[in-house]
Amino acid sequence: MMTFEKDTFVIKDRDGVVIKGTFAIDPSKKPKAMDLRMADKKVEGQGRDAKAIYELTKGSLKFCWGDAGKDDRPKEFATKEGSNHILVTMEKK
């Protein structure tokens, strides 16, 4: 489960918090841009930004991000072999 509140995000699994951090968005970019700053010390990318793109529609959020610490912002909502991009689509509960 992933939650967003104000400028923070938390990703949890059955055992608790997996990743937490802050985020900033830039809706003026095409596609819209999001930077996720990893704050959890258990995460390899702690203290670094993961560059992402996002699309928010009524009831859903789609985003795609690359490795933390790299300027590898995805250009499309897709993953390709060897890209290390992660694509997620979430529905509002």
Sequence and secondary structure as in RCSB ss.txt:
>XXXX:A:sequence
MMTFEKDTFVIKDRDGVVIKGTFAIDPSKKPKAMDLRMADKKVEGQGRDAKAIYELTKGSLKFCWGDAGKDDRPK
EFATKEGSNHILVTMEKK
>XXXX:A:secstr
 EEEETTEEEEEETTEEEEEEEEEEETTSSSEEEEEEE  TTSTTTTSEEEEEEEEETTEEEEEE  TTS    S
SS   TTS  EEEEEE  
